[in-house]
Amino acid sequence: MNTCPTCHQPVPEHRKTYPILDRHPEGVSYAVRSGEFRAPRKGEFYISGAIPAAYRAPNDLTMKFQIARLV
């Protein structure tokens, strides 16, 4: 579980940040969970991987993932 670097308390799941491994045109480099779990549509970011990170869907996907929003 992630902990806050300042107060060393556990960080709630919805506030954890994930690096974006695809290039984002506006230079945004982190995402958080949006609370949705569904198949991402083209251009949406989703969280996936053994070491979780955010990716942009290249097209409409059929598998369900945690949908991400940029921070």
PDB file of N, CA, C, O and CB in Angstrom:
ATOM      1  N   MET A   1       0.843  -1.186   0.000  1.00  0.00           N
ATOM      2  CA  MET A   1       0.000   0.000   0.000  1.00  0.00           C
ATOM      3  C   MET A   1       0.879   1.238   0.000  1.00  0.00           C
ATOM      4  O   MET A   1       1.875   1.297   0.722  1.00  0.00           O
ATOM      5  CB  MET A   1      -0.954   0.005   1.216  1.00  0.00           C
ATOM      6  N   ASN A   2       0.518   2.220  -0.801  1.00  0.00           N
ATOM      7  CA  ASN A   2       1.262   3.477  -0.839  1.00  0.00           C
ATOM      8  C   ASN A   2       1.017   4.277   0.429  1.00  0.00           C
ATOM      9  O   ASN A   2      -0.067   4.222   1.010  1.00  0.00           O
ATOM     10  CB  ASN A   2       0.869   4.303  -2.072  1.00  0.00           C
ATOM     11  N   THR A   3       2.025   5.016   0.853  1.00  0.00           N
ATOM     12  CA  THR A   3       1.881   5.889   2.014  1.00  0.00           C
ATOM     13  C   THR A   3       2.243   7.309   1.625  1.00  0.00           C
ATOM     14  O   THR A   3       3.042   7.536   0.716  1.00  0.00           O
ATOM     15  CB  THR A   3       2.763   5.405   3.188  1.00  0.00           C
ATOM     16  N   CYS A   4       1.644   8.261   2.324  1.00  0.00           N
ATOM     17  CA  CYS A   4       1.915   9.676   2.085  1.00  0.00           C
ATOM     18  C   CYS A   4       3.341   9.988   2.525  1.00  0.00           C
ATOM     19  O   CYS A   4       3.725   9.621   3.635  1.00  0.00           O
ATOM     20  CB  CYS A   4       0.891  10.580   2.837  1.00  0.00           C
ATOM     21  N   PRO A   5       4.142  10.656   1.687  1.00  0.00           N
ATOM     22  CA  PRO A   5       5.524  10.951   2.068  1.00  0.00           C
ATOM     23  C   PRO A   5       5.620  11.957   3.215  1.00  0.00           C
ATOM     24  O   PRO A   5       6.651  12.038   3.883  1.00  0.00           O
ATOM     25  CB  PRO A   5       6.284  11.477   0.870  1.00  0.00           C
ATOM     26  N   THR A   6       4.565  12.713   3.443  1.00  0.00           N
ATOM     27  CA  THR A   6       4.583  13.718   4.506  1.00  0.00           C
ATOM     28  C   THR A   6       4.131  13.154   5.847  1.00  0.00           C
ATOM     29  O   THR A   6       4.845  13.260   6.844  1.00  0.00           O
ATOM     30  CB  THR A   6       3.702  14.887   4.126  1.00  0.00           C
ATOM     31  N   CYS A   7       2.940  12.551   5.867  1.00  0.00           N
ATOM     32  CA  CYS A   7       2.379  12.082   7.143  1.00  0.00           C
ATOM     33  C   CYS A   7       2.512  10.577   7.348  1.00  0.00           C
ATOM     34  O   CYS A   7       2.212  10.080   8.433  1.00  0.00           O
ATOM     35  CB  CYS A   7       0.924  12.464   7.229  1.00  0.00           C
ATOM     36  N   HIS A   8       2.954   9.840   6.330  1.00  0.00           N
ATOM     37  CA  HIS A   8       3.189   8.389   6.387  1.00  0.00           C
ATOM     38  C   HIS A   8       1.918   7.586   6.659  1.00  0.00           C
ATOM     39  O   HIS A   8       1.987   6.462   7.157  1.00  0.00           O
ATOM     40  CB  HIS A   8       4.213   8.079   7.458  1.00  0.00           C
ATOM     41  N   GLN A   9       0.764   8.157   6.334  1.00  0.00           N
ATOM     42  CA  GLN A   9      -0.507   7.449   6.449  1.00  0.00           C
ATOM     43  C   GLN A   9      -0.808   6.758   5.121  1.00  0.00           C
ATOM     44  O   GLN A   9      -0.342   7.207   4.073  1.00  0.00           O
ATOM     45  CB  GLN A   9      -1.660   8.425   6.845  1.00  0.00           C
ATOM     46  N   PRO A  10      -1.583   5.666   5.152  1.00  0.00           N
ATOM     47  CA  PRO A  10      -1.939   5.002   3.889  1.00  0.00           C
ATOM     48  C   PRO A  10      -2.721   5.946   2.971  1.00  0.00           C
ATOM     49  O   PRO A  10      -3.558   6.721   3.432  1.00  0.00           O
ATOM     50  CB  PRO A  10      -2.767   3.729   4.166  1.00  0.00           C
ATOM     51  N   VAL A  11      -2.438   5.870   1.676  1.00  0.00           N
ATOM     52  CA  VAL A  11      -3.133   6.678   0.679  1.00  0.00           C
ATOM     53  C   VAL A  11      -4.329   5.879   0.184  1.00  0.00           C
ATOM     54  O   VAL A  11      -4.164   4.736  -0.242  1.00  0.00           O
ATOM     55  CB  VAL A  11      -2.184   7.075  -0.507  1.00  0.00           C
ATOM     56  N   PRO A  12      -5.549   6.459   0.229  1.00  0.00           N
ATOM     57  CA  PRO A  12      -6.720   5.737  -0.278  1.00  0.00           C
ATOM     58  C   PRO A  12      -6.542   5.349  -1.740  1.00  0.00           C
ATOM     59  O   PRO A  12      -5.880   6.057  -2.498  1.00  0.00           O
ATOM     60  CB  PRO A  12      -7.982   6.586  -0.115  1.00  0.00           C
ATOM     61  N   GLU A  13      -7.127   4.236  -2.131  1.00  0.00           N
ATOM     62  CA  GLU A  13      -6.977   3.697  -3.487  1.00  0.00           C
ATOM     63  C   GLU A  13      -7.347   4.719  -4.558  1.00  0.00           C
ATOM     64  O   GLU A  13      -6.677   4.780  -5.589  1.00  0.00           O
ATOM     65  CB  GLU A  13      -7.836   2.453  -3.651  1.00  0.00           C
ATOM     66  N   HIS A  14      -8.381   5.516  -4.351  1.00  0.00           N
ATOM     67  CA  HIS A  14      -8.830   6.465  -5.377  1.00  0.00           C
ATOM     68  C   HIS A  14      -7.910   7.679  -5.501  1.00  0.00           C
ATOM     69  O   HIS A  14      -8.082   8.476  -6.423  1.00  0.00           O
ATOM     70  CB  HIS A  14     -10.241   6.930  -5.066  1.00  0.00           C
ATOM     71  N   ARG A  15      -6.936   7.844  -4.599  1.00  0.00           N
ATOM     72  CA  ARG A  15      -6.021   8.985  -4.676  1.00  0.00           C
ATOM     73  C   ARG A  15      -4.622   8.591  -5.135  1.00  0.00           C
ATOM     74  O   ARG A  15      -3.766   9.462  -5.292  1.00  0.00           O
ATOM     75  CB  ARG A  15      -5.936   9.665  -3.331  1.00  0.00           C
ATOM     76  N   LYS A  16      -4.367   7.305  -5.355  1.00  0.00           N
ATOM     77  CA  LYS A  16      -3.058   6.872  -5.833  1.00  0.00           C
ATOM     78  C   LYS A  16      -2.852   7.361  -7.265  1.00  0.00           C
ATOM     79  O   LYS A  16      -3.780   7.367  -8.073  1.00  0.00           O
ATOM     80  CB  LYS A  16      -2.923   5.328  -5.756  1.00  0.00           C
ATOM     81  N   THR A  17      -1.636   7.764  -7.557  1.00  0.00           N
ATOM     82  CA  THR A  17      -1.334   8.192  -8.922  1.00  0.00           C
ATOM     83  C   THR A  17      -0.573   7.091  -9.648  1.00  0.00           C
ATOM     84  O   THR A  17       0.185   6.332  -9.045  1.00  0.00           O
ATOM     85  CB  THR A  17      -0.516   9.508  -8.920  1.00  0.00           C
ATOM     86  N   TYR A  18      -0.791   7.023 -10.946  1.00  0.00           N
ATOM     87  CA  TYR A  18      -0.139   6.026 -11.798  1.00  0.00           C
ATOM     88  C   TYR A  18       0.550   6.754 -12.939  1.00  0.00           C
ATOM     89  O   TYR A  18      -0.029   7.672 -13.517  1.00  0.00           O
ATOM     90  CB  TYR A  18      -1.165   4.975 -12.341  1.00  0.00           C
ATOM     91  N   PRO A  19       1.774   6.365 -13.276  1.00  0.00           N
ATOM     92  CA  PRO A  19       2.460   7.019 -14.405  1.00  0.00           C
ATOM     93  C   PRO A  19       1.760   6.680 -15.720  1.00  0.00           C
ATOM     94  O   PRO A  19       1.228   5.582 -15.886  1.00  0.00           O
ATOM     95  CB  PRO A  19       3.952   6.588 -14.466  1.00  0.00           C
ATOM     96  N   ILE A  20       1.768   7.620 -16.639  1.00  0.00           N
ATOM     97  CA  ILE A  20       1.216   7.388 -17.975  1.00  0.00           C
ATOM     98  C   ILE A  20       2.373   6.939 -18.858  1.00  0.00           C
ATOM     99  O   ILE A  20       3.348   7.669 -19.035  1.00  0.00           O
ATOM    100  CB  ILE A  20       0.506   8.683 -18.558  1.00  0.00           C
ATOM    101  N   LEU A  21       2.260   5.743 -19.406  1.00  0.00           N
ATOM    102  CA  LEU A  21       3.357   5.212 -20.209  1.00  0.00           C
ATOM    103  C   LEU A  21       3.225   5.556 -21.690  1.00  0.00           C
ATOM    104  O   LEU A  21       4.147   5.308 -22.469  1.00  0.00           O
ATOM    105  CB  LEU A  21       3.431   3.716 -20.042  1.00  0.00           C
ATOM    106  N   ASP A  22       2.088   6.123 -22.083  1.00  0.00           N
ATOM    107  CA  ASP A  22       1.932   6.634 -23.445  1.00  0.00           C
ATOM    108  C   ASP A  22       2.192   8.132 -23.387  1.00  0.00           C
ATOM    109  O   ASP A  22       1.919   8.765 -22.367  1.00  0.00           O
ATOM    110  CB  ASP A  22       0.497   6.315 -24.036  1.00  0.00           C
ATOM    111  N   ARG A  23       2.706   8.698 -24.446  1.00  0.00           N
ATOM    112  CA  ARG A  23       2.937  10.148 -24.477  1.00  0.00           C
ATOM    113  C   ARG A  23       1.600  10.882 -24.503  1.00  0.00           C
ATOM    114  O   ARG A  23       0.687  10.514 -25.243  1.00  0.00           O
ATOM    115  CB  ARG A  23       3.799  10.546 -25.707  1.00  0.00           C
ATOM    116  N   HIS A  24       1.504  11.913 -23.694  1.00  0.00           N
ATOM    117  CA  HIS A  24       0.304  12.738 -23.696  1.00  0.00           C
ATOM    118  C   HIS A  24       0.666  14.087 -24.283  1.00  0.00           C
ATOM    119  O   HIS A  24       1.672  14.671 -23.878  1.00  0.00           O
ATOM    120  CB  HIS A  24      -0.294  12.889 -22.262  1.00  0.00           C
ATOM    121  N   PRO A  25      -0.112  14.607 -25.222  1.00  0.00           N
ATOM    122  CA  PRO A  25       0.266  15.837 -25.917  1.00  0.00           C
ATOM    123  C   PRO A  25       0.402  17.061 -25.016  1.00  0.00           C
ATOM    124  O   PRO A  25       1.166  17.970 -25.341  1.00  0.00           O
ATOM    125  CB  PRO A  25      -0.734  16.128 -26.971  1.00  0.00           C
ATOM    126  N   GLU A  26      -0.309  17.111 -23.906  1.00  0.00           N
ATOM    127  CA  GLU A  26      -0.228  18.281 -23.035  1.00  0.00           C
ATOM    128  C   GLU A  26       0.815  18.124 -21.932  1.00  0.00           C
ATOM    129  O   GLU A  26       0.897  18.975 -21.047  1.00  0.00           O
ATOM    130  CB  GLU A  26      -1.577  18.555 -22.419  1.00  0.00           C
ATOM    131  N   GLY A  27       1.595  17.078 -21.963  1.00  0.00           N
ATOM    132  CA  GLY A  27       2.655  16.890 -20.986  1.00  0.00           C
ATOM    133  C   GLY A  27       2.192  16.346 -19.653  1.00  0.00           C
ATOM    134  O   GLY A  27       2.976  16.315 -18.704  1.00  0.00           O
ATOM    135  N   VAL A  28       0.927  15.910 -19.546  1.00  0.00           N
ATOM    136  CA  VAL A  28       0.436  15.315 -18.304  1.00  0.00           C
ATOM    137  C   VAL A  28       1.106  13.965 -18.136  1.00  0.00           C
ATOM    138  O   VAL A  28       1.197  13.195 -19.092  1.00  0.00           O
ATOM    139  CB  VAL A  28      -1.123  15.175 -18.308  1.00  0.00           C
ATOM    140  N   SER A  29       1.580  13.666 -16.923  1.00  0.00           N
ATOM    141  CA  SER A  29       2.310  12.419 -16.761  1.00  0.00           C
ATOM    142  C   SER A  29       1.735  11.477 -15.704  1.00  0.00           C
ATOM    143  O   SER A  29       2.312  10.419 -15.453  1.00  0.00           O
ATOM    144  CB  SER A  29       3.715  12.724 -16.422  1.00  0.00           C
ATOM    145  N   TYR A  30       0.605  11.839 -15.077  1.00  0.00           N
ATOM    146  CA  TYR A  30       0.004  10.962 -14.073  1.00  0.00           C
ATOM    147  C   TYR A  30      -1.501  10.866 -14.241  1.00  0.00           C
ATOM    148  O   TYR A  30      -2.144  11.772 -14.771  1.00  0.00           O
ATOM    149  CB  TYR A  30       0.334  11.453 -12.676  1.00  0.00           C
ATOM    150  N   ALA A  31      -2.048   9.752 -13.779  1.00  0.00           N
ATOM    151  CA  ALA A  31      -3.483   9.513 -13.815  1.00  0.00           C
ATOM    152  C   ALA A  31      -3.919   8.907 -12.489  1.00  0.00           C
ATOM    153  O   ALA A  31      -3.100   8.356 -11.753  1.00  0.00           O
ATOM    154  CB  ALA A  31      -3.864   8.586 -14.999  1.00  0.00           C
ATOM    155  N   VAL A  32      -5.210   9.008 -12.184  1.00  0.00           N
ATOM    156  CA  VAL A  32      -5.807   8.366 -11.006  1.00  0.00           C
ATOM    157  C   VAL A  32      -7.006   7.558 -11.483  1.00  0.00           C
ATOM    158  O   VAL A  32      -7.504   7.763 -12.589  1.00  0.00           O
ATOM    159  CB  VAL A  32      -6.230   9.426  -9.910  1.00  0.00           C
ATOM    160  N   ARG A  33      -7.462   6.643 -10.642  1.00  0.00           N
ATOM    161  CA  ARG A  33      -8.650   5.852 -10.980  1.00  0.00           C
ATOM    162  C   ARG A  33      -9.881   6.748 -10.979  1.00  0.00           C
ATOM    163  O   ARG A  33     -10.022   7.617 -10.119  1.00  0.00           O
ATOM    164  CB  ARG A  33      -8.835   4.675  -9.984  1.00  0.00           C
ATOM    165  N   SER A  34     -10.760   6.538 -11.931  1.00  0.00           N
ATOM    166  CA  SER A  34     -11.985   7.330 -12.004  1.00  0.00           C
ATOM    167  C   SER A  34     -13.121   6.665 -11.232  1.00  0.00           C
ATOM    168  O   SER A  34     -14.142   7.299 -10.968  1.00  0.00           O
ATOM    169  CB  SER A  34     -12.395   7.539 -13.462  1.00  0.00           C
ATOM    170  N   GLY A  35     -12.954   5.406 -10.872  1.00  0.00           N
ATOM    171  CA  GLY A  35     -14.009   4.668 -10.186  1.00  0.00           C
ATOM    172  C   GLY A  35     -14.820   3.792 -11.127  1.00  0.00           C
ATOM    173  O   GLY A  35     -15.660   3.011 -10.680  1.00  0.00           O
ATOM    174  N   GLU A  36     -14.577   3.914 -12.426  1.00  0.00           N
ATOM    175  CA  GLU A  36     -15.292   3.097 -13.404  1.00  0.00           C
ATOM    176  C   GLU A  36     -14.478   1.855 -13.747  1.00  0.00           C
ATOM    177  O   GLU A  36     -13.250   1.906 -13.817  1.00  0.00           O
ATOM    178  CB  GLU A  36     -15.594   3.911 -14.680  1.00  0.00           C
ATOM    179  N   PHE A  37     -15.175   0.734 -13.960  1.00  0.00           N
ATOM    180  CA  PHE A  37     -14.538  -0.501 -14.401  1.00  0.00           C
ATOM    181  C   PHE A  37     -15.336  -0.994 -15.596  1.00  0.00           C
ATOM    182  O   PHE A  37     -16.423  -1.552 -15.448  1.00  0.00           O
ATOM    183  CB  PHE A  37     -14.479  -1.584 -13.250  1.00  0.00           C
ATOM    184  N   ARG A  38     -14.781  -0.780 -16.783  1.00  0.00           N
ATOM    185  CA  ARG A  38     -15.460  -1.152 -18.020  1.00  0.00           C
ATOM    186  C   ARG A  38     -14.432  -1.205 -19.143  1.00  0.00           C
ATOM    187  O   ARG A  38     -13.251  -0.922 -18.940  1.00  0.00           O
ATOM    188  CB  ARG A  38     -16.607  -0.149 -18.360  1.00  0.00           C
ATOM    189  N   ALA A  39     -14.901  -1.569 -20.320  1.00  0.00           N
ATOM    190  CA  ALA A  39     -14.026  -1.586 -21.497  1.00  0.00           C
ATOM    191  C   ALA A  39     -13.768  -0.142 -21.939  1.00  0.00           C
ATOM    192  O   ALA A  39     -14.720   0.596 -22.192  1.00  0.00           O
ATOM    193  CB  ALA A  39     -14.663  -2.425 -22.667  1.00  0.00           C
ATOM    194  N   PRO A  40     -12.496   0.275 -22.036  1.00  0.00           N
ATOM    195  CA  PRO A  40     -12.201   1.643 -22.460  1.00  0.00           C
ATOM    196  C   PRO A  40     -12.519   1.875 -23.935  1.00  0.00           C
ATOM    197  O   PRO A  40     -12.400   0.976 -24.767  1.00  0.00           O
ATOM    198  CB  PRO A  40     -10.743   1.961 -22.196  1.00  0.00           C
ATOM    199  N   ARG A  41     -12.922   3.097 -24.228  1.00  0.00           N
ATOM    200  CA  ARG A  41     -13.166   3.497 -25.611  1.00  0.00           C
ATOM    201  C   ARG A  41     -11.903   4.148 -26.175  1.00  0.00           C
ATOM    202  O   ARG A  41     -11.005   4.541 -25.430  1.00  0.00           O
ATOM    203  CB  ARG A  41     -14.382   4.470 -25.705  1.00  0.00           C
ATOM    204  N   LYS A  42     -11.853   4.252 -27.478  1.00  0.00           N
ATOM    205  CA  LYS A  42     -10.681   4.817 -28.144  1.00  0.00           C
ATOM    206  C   LYS A  42     -10.328   6.179 -27.551  1.00  0.00           C
ATOM    207  O   LYS A  42     -11.185   7.054 -27.426  1.00  0.00           O
ATOM    208  CB  LYS A  42     -10.929   4.943 -29.658  1.00  0.00           C
ATOM    209  N   GLY A  43      -9.040   6.347 -27.183  1.00  0.00           N
ATOM    210  CA  GLY A  43      -8.550   7.611 -26.654  1.00  0.00           C
ATOM    211  C   GLY A  43      -8.656   7.761 -25.149  1.00  0.00           C
ATOM    212  O   GLY A  43      -8.053   8.676 -24.590  1.00  0.00           O
ATOM    213  N   GLU A  44      -9.403   6.891 -24.468  1.00  0.00           N
ATOM    214  CA  GLU A  44      -9.510   6.967 -23.010  1.00  0.00           C
ATOM    215  C   GLU A  44      -8.285   6.332 -22.375  1.00  0.00           C
ATOM    216  O   GLU A  44      -7.634   5.476 -22.974  1.00  0.00           O
ATOM    217  CB  GLU A  44     -10.800   6.274 -22.510  1.00  0.00           C
ATOM    218  N   PHE A  45      -7.979   6.755 -21.167  1.00  0.00           N
ATOM    219  CA  PHE A  45      -6.882   6.151 -20.422  1.00  0.00           C
ATOM    220  C   PHE A  45      -7.431   5.088 -19.496  1.00  0.00           C
ATOM    221  O   PHE A  45      -8.521   5.233 -18.941  1.00  0.00           O
ATOM    222  CB  PHE A  45      -6.098   7.212 -19.627  1.00  0.00           C
ATOM    223  N   TYR A  46      -6.663   4.007 -19.329  1.00  0.00           N
ATOM    224  CA  TYR A  46      -7.041   2.924 -18.421  1.00  0.00           C
ATOM    225  C   TYR A  46      -5.799   2.456 -17.687  1.00  0.00           C
ATOM    226  O   TYR A  46      -4.674   2.715 -18.114  1.00  0.00           O
ATOM    227  CB  TYR A  46      -7.712   1.742 -19.190  1.00  0.00           C
ATOM    228  N   ILE A  47      -6.014   1.761 -16.573  1.00  0.00           N
ATOM    229  CA  ILE A  47      -4.904   1.288 -15.743  1.00  0.00           C
ATOM    230  C   ILE A  47      -4.757  -0.213 -15.935  1.00  0.00           C
ATOM    231  O   ILE A  47      -5.734  -0.959 -15.869  1.00  0.00           O
ATOM    232  CB  ILE A  47      -5.132   1.635 -14.237  1.00  0.00           C
ATOM    233  N   SER A  48      -3.527  -0.644 -16.172  1.00  0.00           N
ATOM    234  CA  SER A  48      -3.258  -2.051 -16.420  1.00  0.00           C
ATOM    235  C   SER A  48      -1.808  -2.360 -16.088  1.00  0.00           C
ATOM    236  O   SER A  48      -0.983  -1.456 -15.955  1.00  0.00           O
ATOM    237  CB  SER A  48      -3.573  -2.421 -17.882  1.00  0.00           C
ATOM    238  N   GLY A  49      -1.507  -3.640 -15.957  1.00  0.00           N
ATOM    239  CA  GLY A  49      -0.126  -4.092 -15.825  1.00  0.00           C
ATOM    240  C   GLY A  49       0.198  -4.697 -14.477  1.00  0.00           C
ATOM    241  O   GLY A  49      -0.471  -4.417 -13.483  1.00  0.00           O
ATOM    242  N   ALA A  50       1.242  -5.538 -14.447  1.00  0.00           N
ATOM    243  CA  ALA A  50       1.716  -6.135 -13.198  1.00  0.00           C
ATOM    244  C   ALA A  50       2.203  -5.044 -12.251  1.00  0.00           C
ATOM    245  O   ALA A  50       1.958  -5.099 -11.046  1.00  0.00           O
ATOM    246  CB  ALA A  50       2.845  -7.157 -13.470  1.00  0.00           C
ATOM    247  N   ILE A  51       2.891  -4.060 -12.806  1.00  0.00           N
ATOM    248  CA  ILE A  51       3.208  -2.833 -12.078  1.00  0.00           C
ATOM    249  C   ILE A  51       2.260  -1.810 -12.704  1.00  0.00           C
ATOM    250  O   ILE A  51       2.528  -1.324 -13.803  1.00  0.00           O
ATOM    251  CB  ILE A  51       4.782  -2.402 -12.193  1.00  0.00           C
ATOM    252  N   PRO A  52       1.141  -1.469 -12.020  1.00  0.00           N
ATOM    253  CA  PRO A  52       0.091  -0.666 -12.639  1.00  0.00           C
ATOM    254  C   PRO A  52       0.589   0.663 -13.206  1.00  0.00           C
ATOM    255  O   PRO A  52       1.359   1.386 -12.574  1.00  0.00           O
ATOM    256  CB  PRO A  52      -0.989  -0.402 -11.639  1.00  0.00           C
ATOM    257  N   ALA A  53       0.128   0.951 -14.398  1.00  0.00           N
ATOM    258  CA  ALA A  53       0.420   2.214 -15.084  1.00  0.00           C
ATOM    259  C   ALA A  53      -0.785   2.550 -15.949  1.00  0.00           C
ATOM    260  O   ALA A  53      -1.648   1.702 -16.177  1.00  0.00           O
ATOM    261  CB  ALA A  53       1.741   2.120 -15.949  1.00  0.00           C
ATOM    262  N   ALA A  54      -0.844   3.777 -16.427  1.00  0.00           N
ATOM    263  CA  ALA A  54      -1.949   4.210 -17.277  1.00  0.00           C
ATOM    264  C   ALA A  54      -1.541   4.151 -18.742  1.00  0.00           C
ATOM    265  O   ALA A  54      -0.414   4.487 -19.104  1.00  0.00           O
ATOM    266  CB  ALA A  54      -2.399   5.633 -16.902  1.00  0.00           C
ATOM    267  N   TYR A  55      -2.466   3.723 -19.564  1.00  0.00           N
ATOM    268  CA  TYR A  55      -2.259   3.621 -21.006  1.00  0.00           C
ATOM    269  C   TYR A  55      -3.439   4.264 -21.714  1.00  0.00           C
ATOM    270  O   TYR A  55      -4.536   4.323 -21.160  1.00  0.00           O
ATOM    271  CB  TYR A  55      -2.085   2.140 -21.450  1.00  0.00           C
ATOM    272  N   ARG A  56      -3.225   4.744 -22.930  1.00  0.00           N
ATOM    273  CA  ARG A  56      -4.315   5.275 -23.748  1.00  0.00           C
ATOM    274  C   ARG A  56      -4.785   4.149 -24.664  1.00  0.00           C
ATOM    275  O   ARG A  56      -3.972   3.479 -25.301  1.00  0.00           O
ATOM    276  CB  ARG A  56      -3.861   6.544 -24.578  1.00  0.00           C
ATOM    277  N   ALA A  57      -6.087   3.947 -24.726  1.00  0.00           N
ATOM    278  CA  ALA A  57      -6.655   2.900 -25.584  1.00  0.00           C
ATOM    279  C   ALA A  57      -6.481   3.297 -27.051  1.00  0.00           C
ATOM    280  O   ALA A  57      -6.940   4.367 -27.452  1.00  0.00           O
ATOM    281  CB  ALA A  57      -8.166   2.663 -25.254  1.00  0.00           C
ATOM    282  N   PRO A  58      -5.822   2.452 -27.863  1.00  0.00           N
ATOM    283  CA  PRO A  58      -5.604   2.783 -29.268  1.00  0.00           C
ATOM    284  C   PRO A  58      -6.895   2.680 -30.094  1.00  0.00           C
ATOM    285  O   PRO A  58      -7.013   3.289 -31.158  1.00  0.00           O
ATOM    286  CB  PRO A  58      -4.539   1.863 -29.856  1.00  0.00           C
ATOM    287  N   ASN A  59      -7.853   1.906 -29.591  1.00  0.00           N
ATOM    288  CA  ASN A  59      -9.166   1.755 -30.217  1.00  0.00           C
ATOM    289  C   ASN A  59     -10.117   1.257 -29.134  1.00  0.00           C
ATOM    290  O   ASN A  59      -9.695   1.088 -27.991  1.00  0.00           O
ATOM    291  CB  ASN A  59      -9.121   0.763 -31.455  1.00  0.00           C
ATOM    292  N   ASP A  60     -11.372   1.020 -29.452  1.00  0.00           N
ATOM    293  CA  ASP A  60     -12.305   0.488 -28.462  1.00  0.00           C
ATOM    294  C   ASP A  60     -11.837  -0.908 -28.061  1.00  0.00           C
ATOM    295  O   ASP A  60     -11.634  -1.772 -28.914  1.00  0.00           O
ATOM    296  CB  ASP A  60     -13.769   0.453 -29.020  1.00  0.00           C
ATOM    297  N   LEU A  61     -11.670  -1.120 -26.767  1.00  0.00           N
ATOM    298  CA  LEU A  61     -11.226  -2.421 -26.277  1.00  0.00           C
ATOM    299  C   LEU A  61     -12.416  -3.230 -25.794  1.00  0.00           C
ATOM    300  O   LEU A  61     -13.451  -2.665 -25.440  1.00  0.00           O
ATOM    301  CB  LEU A  61     -10.195  -2.257 -25.148  1.00  0.00           C
ATOM    302  N   THR A  62     -12.275  -4.560 -25.778  1.00  0.00           N
ATOM    303  CA  THR A  62     -13.363  -5.419 -25.318  1.00  0.00           C
ATOM    304  C   THR A  62     -13.156  -5.876 -23.878  1.00  0.00           C
ATOM    305  O   THR A  62     -14.127  -6.184 -23.186  1.00  0.00           O
ATOM    306  CB  THR A  62     -13.495  -6.628 -26.229  1.00  0.00           C
ATOM    307  N   MET A  63     -11.908  -5.924 -23.417  1.00  0.00           N
ATOM    308  CA  MET A  63     -11.640  -6.315 -22.033  1.00  0.00           C
ATOM    309  C   MET A  63     -11.930  -5.143 -21.104  1.00  0.00           C
ATOM    310  O   MET A  63     -11.793  -3.983 -21.492  1.00  0.00           O
ATOM    311  CB  MET A  63     -10.174  -6.790 -21.866  1.00  0.00           C
ATOM    312  N   LYS A  64     -12.337  -5.458 -19.862  1.00  0.00           N
ATOM    313  CA  LYS A  64     -12.633  -4.415 -18.887  1.00  0.00           C
ATOM    314  C   LYS A  64     -11.378  -4.051 -18.102  1.00  0.00           C
ATOM    315  O   LYS A  64     -10.582  -4.919 -17.745  1.00  0.00           O
ATOM    316  CB  LYS A  64     -13.750  -4.869 -17.932  1.00  0.00           C
ATOM    317  N   PHE A  65     -11.210  -2.757 -17.839  1.00  0.00           N
ATOM    318  CA  PHE A  65     -10.090  -2.226 -17.071  1.00  0.00           C
ATOM    319  C   PHE A  65     -10.604  -1.117 -16.165  1.00  0.00           C
ATOM    320  O   PHE A  65     -11.726  -0.638 -16.335  1.00  0.00           O
ATOM    321  CB  PHE A  65      -8.959  -1.702 -18.007  1.00  0.00           C
ATOM    322  N   GLN A  66      -9.780  -0.710 -15.202  1.00  0.00           N
ATOM    323  CA  GLN A  66     -10.067   0.475 -14.411  1.00  0.00           C
ATOM    324  C   GLN A  66      -9.855   1.678 -15.319  1.00  0.00           C
ATOM    325  O   GLN A  66      -8.774   1.834 -15.888  1.00  0.00           O
ATOM    326  CB  GLN A  66      -9.164   0.551 -13.123  1.00  0.00           C
ATOM    327  N   ILE A  67     -10.859   2.526 -15.464  1.00  0.00           N
ATOM    328  CA  ILE A  67     -10.746   3.735 -16.278  1.00  0.00           C
ATOM    329  C   ILE A  67     -10.000   4.785 -15.459  1.00  0.00           C
ATOM    330  O   ILE A  67     -10.219   4.917 -14.254  1.00  0.00           O
ATOM    331  CB  ILE A  67     -12.160   4.261 -16.726  1.00  0.00           C
ATOM    332  N   ALA A  68      -9.119   5.530 -16.124  1.00  0.00           N
ATOM    333  CA  ALA A  68      -8.302   6.527 -15.441  1.00  0.00           C
ATOM    334  C   ALA A  68      -8.674   7.923 -15.909  1.00  0.00           C
ATOM    335  O   ALA A  68      -9.178   8.110 -17.016  1.00  0.00           O
ATOM    336  CB  ALA A  68      -6.809   6.263 -15.681  1.00  0.00           C
ATOM    337  N   ARG A  69      -8.418   8.895 -15.051  1.00  0.00           N
ATOM    338  CA  ARG A  69      -8.543  10.294 -15.445  1.00  0.00           C
ATOM    339  C   ARG A  69      -7.210  10.959 -15.156  1.00  0.00           C
ATOM    340  O   ARG A  69      -6.499  10.557 -14.235  1.00  0.00           O
ATOM    341  CB  ARG A  69      -9.723  11.013 -14.689  1.00  0.00           C
ATOM    342  N   LEU A  70      -6.870  11.959 -15.925  1.00  0.00           N
ATOM    343  CA  LEU A  70      -5.575  12.622 -15.814  1.00  0.00           C
ATOM    344  C   LEU A  70      -5.565  13.602 -14.656  1.00  0.00           C
ATOM    345  O   LEU A  70      -6.585  14.213 -14.339  1.00  0.00           O
ATOM    346  CB  LEU A  70      -5.229  13.342 -17.112  1.00  0.00           C
ATOM    347  N   VAL A  71      -4.401  13.750 -14.023  1.00  0.00           N
ATOM    348  CA  VAL A  71      -4.235  14.736 -12.953  1.00  0.00           C
ATOM    349  C   VAL A  71      -3.049  15.617 -13.265  1.00  0.00           C
ATOM    350  O   VAL A  71      -2.729  16.519 -12.490  1.00  0.00           O
ATOM    351  CB  VAL A  71      -4.053  14.050 -11.581  1.00  0.00           C
TER     352      VAL A  71
END
